[in-house]
Amino acid sequence: MKNITVLSGGMGGARFLQGLRHAVAAGTLPGVAADAEITVVANTADDLWMHGLKICPDLDTVMYTLGDGIDQERGWGRRDESWSVKDELAAYGVEPTWFGLGDRDIATHLVRTQMLDAGYPLSAVTGALCNRWRPGVRLLPMTDDRVETHVAIADPSAPSGRRVVHFQEYWVRLRAAVPAETVVVVGLEESTPAPGVLDAVTGADLVLLPPSNPVVSVGTILGVPGVRDALRATEAPVVGLSPIVGGTHVRGMAHQMLTSIGVEVSAGAVGLHYGSRAGDAGGVLDGWLVDEQDADQVAAVRAAGLACAAVPLMMTDLDATAAMAAAAVELVR
Ligand SMILES: O=c1nc2n(C[C@H](O)[C@H](O)[C@H](O)CO)c3cc(O)ccc3cc-2c(=O)[nH]1
């Protein structure tokens, strides 16, 4: 195997990619060449415009994490960050004040916004930013078009009893503490895959769905017209790793998002939600990894036509994550 493609969200996907890159370089993935290329197709529906800047959280989290600029503790934004601009904006009473824009991070958004204003597509901007960060993977946005996830929540003070907020407000300001009644990904149906995305799927030797949010991260990538068809057409095996362990998410808000689309919050249910490529309901997987805590769900996943195994899925360190990548390869060899 020489070409591995990963459909990734932010923090969970980025941590997985660290382990995958480590395993490829160490030559510990059975049948995978040590010089194999990793292509990351990243979710861009978390993106938002704020203070006139285009912010791309999942692209930046992958870029900073693999480029060794990430703040490990937060899992997003830059290490050794300062917040002077954020504080000054707050001093002017400029909203929103709830979003953490760091001084170093703002430089990334300034470069991106200037290039977008000059007419460069997001994919070209991302390539330019990666010339500095050298993440060691090819990083592609899922689309160059504007796509944004918005969440409808109950709001008794609103005439309709509901209010729609940008995904970032739901996640950062509201801490996903209220039920997501409806998730709407604005612009998704009209979007087209960014250059290289479909080829990265159809031309891969292996496609991986890391433990990112199956609704608002991987789910949005699958929603870009053409991506799901490419996954069902590729000759590469497609393997996913469950973001749900022991009945809940490890970090983030997969629990709330799965509930909002009526999918049971379990490792097995997420695998069945992605579905088997062997089936005819648009499924995209050949294999699905669940954590050892969820071994009792392996039989049901296999019964749906998926290869399935229960292995440790907690990304506690680089070796643990590398072992997860190896288990994914083993599952479909
Ligand atoms: O929990 C937070 N996450 C923050 N994130 C993380 C972001 O909400 C998540 O990475 C994804 O959107 C969800 O996966 C940021 C990411 C960026 O790229 C830039 C700024 C932020 C700011 C925050 C923040 O203030 N609080």
The ligand as an SDF file (V2000), in Angstrom:
LIG
                    3D

 26 28  0  0  0  0  0  0  0  0999 V2000
  -13.5570   24.9380   23.0540 O   0  0  0  0  0  0  0  0  0  0  0  0
  -13.0660   25.7840   22.3020 C   0  0  0  0  0  0  0  0  0  0  0  0
  -12.6430   25.3910   21.0610 N   0  0  0  0  0  0  0  0  0  0  0  0
  -12.0990   26.3080   20.2410 C   0  0  0  0  0  0  0  0  0  0  0  0
  -11.6420   25.9010   19.0260 N   0  0  0  0  0  0  0  0  0  0  0  0
  -11.8280   24.4770   18.6770 C   0  0  0  0  0  0  0  0  0  0  0  0
  -12.9670   24.2960   17.6900 C   0  0  0  0  0  0  0  0  0  0  0  0
  -14.1790   24.7470   18.1860 O   0  0  0  0  0  0  0  0  0  0  0  0
  -12.9890   22.7870   17.3790 C   0  0  0  0  0  0  0  0  0  0  0  0
  -11.7190   22.4640   16.9740 O   0  0  0  0  0  0  0  0  0  0  0  0
  -13.8090   22.3150   16.2220 C   0  0  0  0  0  0  0  0  0  0  0  0
  -14.5060   23.2380   15.5640 O   0  0  0  0  0  0  0  0  0  0  0  0
  -14.6400   21.1470   16.7190 C   0  0  0  0  0  0  0  0  0  0  0  0
  -13.9560   20.0130   16.3630 O   0  0  0  0  0  0  0  0  0  0  0  0
  -10.9790   26.7780   18.1680 C   0  0  0  0  0  0  0  0  0  0  0  0
  -10.4220   26.3080   16.9690 C   0  0  0  0  0  0  0  0  0  0  0  0
   -9.7540   27.2090   16.1350 C   0  0  0  0  0  0  0  0  0  0  0  0
   -9.1900   26.7550   14.9900 O   0  0  0  0  0  0  0  0  0  0  0  0
   -9.6250   28.5560   16.4840 C   0  0  0  0  0  0  0  0  0  0  0  0
  -10.1720   29.0120   17.6800 C   0  0  0  0  0  0  0  0  0  0  0  0
  -10.8520   28.1380   18.5260 C   0  0  0  0  0  0  0  0  0  0  0  0
  -11.3950   28.5940   19.7440 C   0  0  0  0  0  0  0  0  0  0  0  0
  -11.9850   27.6690   20.6060 C   0  0  0  0  0  0  0  0  0  0  0  0
  -12.4750   28.0490   21.9050 C   0  0  0  0  0  0  0  0  0  0  0  0
  -12.4280   29.2260   22.3020 O   0  0  0  0  0  0  0  0  0  0  0  0
  -12.9710   27.0810   22.7100 N   0  0  0  0  0  0  0  0  0  0  0  0
  1  2  2  0
  2  3  1  0
  2 26  1  0
  3  4  2  0
  4  5  1  0
  4 23  1  0
  5  6  1  0
  5 15  1  0
  6  7  1  0
  7  8  1  0
  7  9  1  0
  9 10  1  0
  9 11  1  0
 11 12  1  0
 11 13  1  0
 13 14  1  0
 15 16  1  0
 15 21  2  0
 16 17  2  0
 17 18  1  0
 17 19  1  0
 19 20  2  0
 20 21  1  0
 21 22  1  0
 22 23  2  0
 23 24  1  0
 24 25  2  0
 24 26  1  0
M  END
$$$$
